[in-house]
């Protein structure tokens, strides 16, 4: 793996836990190496060298930091892999049993697992169940049969979790949201013109450099109307989300997608402002650790920028990767968040 030194140093300055396990930071003057998230005082940049792993750092004559214990990561990774296998079973264990099985205290393993995947073991298990529900919905004639077949205890539990995944029900998923009225307007922001479009249920499209023609293309069966005044509260909230991401409001959303896309979009909303995740972590967070490319595609298909913060996903080497509305906007959004969180 090639390490992007500039991106690695930025991760160290942020103490970004998402980069733990992807490289270690060697401090040549002290002879130690640390996790990127180490809480110790930052060394001078000229005294730092980045290594792929602890073995490479130790081969260069460095020893592990006693404060952040980067050499514990190897043990953590093995435990997380074991836990993922256990959570993939039809009846996944609760946190206490899971932690005991892999040899950790429950509260400690909760942190270890979340650092590795971006979600808790319970959230990971729910993501797996959502994937089974998607497959069942595609093959079962009755929604109820699909719900029980996916492992839910009953319809009420499924609809509760479906609501947590951005409010889409099986019926709405199958219909694709057609036959609704969509009102839209364009608001000025520091990042340029922003399109906001919404149904009666919530925002269905938030984007930059687009107009009504994009809505017509995406929603050919909908009634599309200009309606700035009717959207005033949603527009105000969306502008706050762009300009002051640390105060991002919880606005109603109305989107359609596959269960996998909905799961990815829900996990995007769980990434705190000022933090990032990798595509690999996103795939693991929704219970599909091998579906990295699919997670990237779902990230790119996100219909509501900023509010569903796909800009918080970066490549494994720390570089920005892609963004539908340009890397300058992605960089500006991340810079705003980091600045406001650190102030």
C-alpha positions in Angstrom: 0.0 0.0 0.0 1.3 3.5 -0.9 0.8 6.0 1.9 -0.2 9.5 0.9 2.0 11.5 3.4 -0.1 14.7 3.2 -3.4 12.8 3.8 -1.7 10.8 6.6 -0.5 13.9 8.4 -3.9 15.5 8.1 -5.4 12.4 9.7 -2.8 12.7 12.5 -3.6 16.3 13.1 -7.3 15.4 13.3 -6.6 12.4 15.5 -8.9 10.6 13.1 -9.7 7.1 14.5 -10.9 6.0 11.1 -7.2 5.8 10.0 -6.2 3.6 12.9 -4.9 0.3 11.5 -4.2 1.8 8.0 -0.8 3.2 9.0 1.3 4.0 12.0 3.1 7.3 12.8 6.8 7.0 13.5 8.4 9.8 15.6 12.1 9.6 14.8 13.3 11.8 17.7 11.6 9.7 20.4 11.9 6.3 18.7 8.3 5.4 19.1 5.4 4.8 16.7 1.7 5.6 17.4 -1.8 5.2 16.0 -3.0 8.2 14.0 -5.5 9.0 16.7 -2.9 9.0 19.6 -3.9 11.6 22.2 -0.2 12.6 22.8 1.1 16.0 21.8 1.7 16.2 18.1 5.4 16.0 17.1 7.0 18.3 14.5 6.2 17.3 11.0 9.9 17.0 10.1 10.4 14.3 12.8 7.6 12.1 11.5 7.7 9.2 9.1 4.7 7.0 8.2 4.8 3.2 8.1 2.3 0.7 6.7 2.1 -1.3 10.0 3.8 -2.0 13.3 6.2 -4.6 11.8 7.6 -2.0 9.3 8.0 0.5 12.1 9.7 -2.0 14.4 12.0 -3.0 11.5 13.1 0.7 11.4 14.1 0.5 15.1 11.0 2.1 16.6 9.0 0.8 19.6 5.2 0.9 20.3 3.7 3.9 22.1 2.6 2.9 25.6 -0.2 5.4 25.6 -2.1 4.4 22.4 -0.7 0.8 22.1 -0.7 0.6 18.3 0.5 -3.0 18.4 -2.9 -4.0 20.0 -4.5 -3.3 16.6 -3.6 -6.7 15.2 -5.4 -8.5 18.1 -8.3 -6.1 17.6 -8.6 -6.9 13.9 -8.7 -10.7 14.5 -11.4 -10.2 17.1 -13.5 -8.0 14.8 -13.2 -10.6 12.0 -14.4 -13.3 14.4 -17.3 -11.1 15.5 -18.4 -10.4 11.9 -18.6 -14.2 11.3 -20.7 -14.6 14.5 -23.0 -11.7 13.6 -23.6 -13.2 10.1 -25.4 -16.1 11.6 -29.3 -16.3 11.6 -29.4 -15.6 15.4 -26.5 -13.2 16.1 -25.4 -13.0 19.7 -25.9 -10.0 22.0 -23.0 -7.8 22.8 -22.1 -9.5 26.1 -22.0 -13.0 24.5 -20.2 -11.7 21.4 -17.5 -9.9 23.5 -17.0 -13.0 25.7 -16.6 -15.2 22.6 -13.8 -13.0 21.2 -12.1 -12.4 24.6 -13.0 -8.8 25.4 -15.0 -6.9 28.0 -18.3 -5.8 26.4 -17.8 -2.0 26.8 -14.2 -2.3 25.4 -15.2 -4.5 22.4 -18.0 -2.1 21.6 -15.4 0.6 21.0 -13.0 -1.7 19.2 -15.7 -2.9 16.8 -17.1 0.6 16.1 -13.6 1.9 15.5 -13.0 -0.8 12.9 -16.4 -0.7 11.1 -17.9 2.7 12.0 -21.0 1.1 13.7 -21.8 -0.9 16.8 -22.2 -4.7 16.6 -26.0 -4.3 17.0 -26.1 -1.8 14.0 -23.9 -4.2 12.0 -26.4 -7.1 12.7 -29.3 -4.8 11.6 -27.5 -4.1 8.4 -27.2 -7.8 7.6 -30.8 -8.3 8.4 -31.8 -5.5 6.0 -29.8 -7.2 3.3 -31.8 -10.4 3.9 -35.0 -8.4 3.8 -34.1 -6.9 0.4 -33.5 -10.4 -1.1 -36.7 -11.6 0.5 -38.8 -8.7 -0.8 -37.5 -9.4 -4.3 -38.5 -13.1 -4.2 -41.5 -13.4 -1.9 -45.0 -12.6 -3.1 -46.2 -11.3 0.3 -44.4 -8.6 2.2 -45.2 -10.4 5.5 -43.5 -13.6 4.3 -40.4 -11.5 3.4 -40.3 -9.9 6.8 -40.3 -13.2 8.7 -38.0 -14.8 6.2 -35.4 -12.1 6.8 -35.4 -12.9 10.5 -37.6 -10.1 12.0 -39.8 -11.0 14.9 -42.8 -9.4 13.2 -44.0 -6.6 10.9 -43.9 -3.9 13.5 -40.2 -4.5 14.2 -39.4 -4.4 10.5 -41.3 -1.1 9.9 -39.6 0.4 12.9 -36.2 -0.4 11.6 -37.2 0.6 8.1 -38.1 4.0 9.5 -34.7 4.3 11.0 -33.2 3.7 7.5 -34.7 7.0 6.3 -38.4 6.2 6.4 -38.8 4.0 3.3 -41.5 1.2 3.6 -41.5 -1.9 1.4 -44.4 -0.5 -0.6 -42.6 2.8 -1.3 -39.5 0.9 -2.2 -41.4 -1.2 -4.8 -43.2 1.8 -6.3 -40.1 3.9 -6.5 -42.0 7.0 -5.2 -43.9 7.6 -8.5 -47.1 9.6 -8.7 -46.2 12.4 -6.2 -46.0 16.2 -6.4 -42.5 17.6 -6.1 -41.9 21.3 -5.4 -38.5 22.8 -6.0 -36.4 26.0 -5.7 -32.8 27.1 -5.9 -31.0 28.7 -3.0 -27.7 30.6 -3.1 -24.9 29.2 -0.9 -21.1 29.7 -0.4 -20.7 26.6 -2.5 -22.9 27.8 -5.4 -26.5 27.4 -6.4 -28.2 24.6 -4.5 -31.3 22.8 -5.8 -33.8 21.7 -3.1 -36.8 19.6 -4.1 -39.4 18.0 -1.8 -42.6 16.0 -1.7 -45.1 16.4 1.1 -43.1 13.9 3.2 -39.7 15.6 2.9 -36.7 16.5 0.7 -36.2 14.1 -2.2 -33.3 15.9 -4.0 -30.6 18.3 -2.8 -27.8 19.0 -5.3 -25.6 21.7 -6.8 -25.6 23.1 -10.4 -28.9 21.4 -11.3 -32.3 22.7 -12.2 -35.9 21.5 -13.0 -34.7 19.4 -16.0 -32.8 17.1 -13.6 -36.0 16.5 -11.6 -37.9 15.7 -14.8 -35.3 13.2 -15.7 -35.2 11.5 -12.3 -39.0 11.7 -11.6 -40.7 11.3 -15.0 -44.0 10.3 -13.4 -44.2 13.0 -10.8 -45.9 16.4 -10.9 -43.1 19.0 -10.7 -43.8 22.5 -9.6 -41.8 25.6 -8.6 -42.5 26.4 -5.0 -39.9 28.4 -3.2 -42.2 29.9 -0.5 -43.7 26.5 0.3 -40.2 25.2 0.9 -39.0 28.1 3.0 -38.3 26.1 6.2 -36.6 23.2 4.4 -34.5 25.7 2.4 -33.4 27.5 5.5 -32.4 24.2 7.1 -30.5 23.1 4.1 -28.5 26.3 3.9 -27.6 25.9 7.6 -26.4 22.4 6.8 -24.0 23.8 4.2 -22.8 26.9 6.0 -22.8 25.6 9.6 -22.5 21.8 9.4 -22.0 21.6 13.2 -25.6 22.7 13.6 -27.1 20.6 10.8 -30.8 20.3 11.5 -32.7 17.0 11.3 -34.8 17.7 8.2 -37.4 15.2 6.8 -36.3 13.1 3.8 -38.3 11.2 1.2 -36.1 9.0 -0.9 -36.3 5.7 -2.7 -33.6 3.1 -3.2 -32.7 -0.5 -2.7 -32.3 -1.8 0.8 -28.6 -1.8 0.3 -28.6 1.9 -0.8 -30.8 2.8 2.1 -28.6 1.1 4.5 -25.5 2.9 3.2 -27.3 6.3 3.2 -28.4 5.7 6.8 -24.8 4.9 7.8 -23.6 8.1 6.1 -25.9 10.1 8.4 -24.3 8.5 11.4 -20.8 9.8 10.6 -20.2 12.7 12.9 -19.3 16.1 11.4 -15.5 16.5 11.3 -14.9 12.8 10.8 -14.5 10.6 7.7 -15.0 6.9 6.8 -13.5 4.8 4.1 -15.5 2.9 1.5 -14.2 -0.3 3.1 -15.6 0.8 6.5 -19.0 1.7 4.9 -19.3 -1.8 3.3 -18.5 -3.4 6.7 -21.0 -1.1 8.5 -23.9 -2.3 6.4 -23.0 -6.0 6.8 -21.3 -6.5 3.4 -17.6 -6.2 4.1 -16.7 -7.5 0.6 -19.0 -5.2 -1.2 -16.6 -2.2 -1.2 -17.3 -1.3 -4.8 -21.1 -1.6 -4.3 -20.8 0.7 -1.2 -19.0 3.2 -3.4 -21.7 3.0 -6.0 -24.4 3.5 -3.4 -22.5 6.5 -2.0 -22.3 8.0 -5.4 -26.0 7.4 -6.0 -27.0 9.5 -2.9 -29.8 11.8 -4.0 -29.5 14.3 -1.1 -26.0 15.8 -0.7 -24.9 17.4 2.5 -27.9 16.1 4.6 -26.8 12.6 3.7 -23.1 13.4 3.9 -21.4 11.3 1.3 -18.6 13.9 1.3 -17.4 12.3 4.5 -16.3 9.1 2.7 -12.7 9.0 1.5 -10.3 6.5 0.0 -8.3 4.1 2.1 -5.1 6.1 1.5 -6.8 9.2 2.9 -7.2 11.0 -0.4 -10.6 12.5 -1.2 -11.7 10.2 -3.9 -14.7 11.4 -6.0 -17.6 13.7 -5.5 -20.5 14.3 -7.8 -20.3 18.1 -7.4 -16.5 18.5 -7.6 -13.6 17.9 -5.2 -13.4 21.6 -4.4 -16.9 21.4 -2.9 -16.0 18.2 -1.0 -12.9 19.7 0.4 -14.7 22.9 1.4 -17.4 20.9 3.2 -14.9 18.9 5.1 -12.8 22.0 6.0 -15.9 23.7 7.3 -16.8 20.8 9.5 -13.3 20.4 10.9 -12.9 24.1 11.6 -16.2 24.3 13.4 -15.7 21.2 15.5 -12.3 22.3 16.6 -13.4 25.9 17.4 
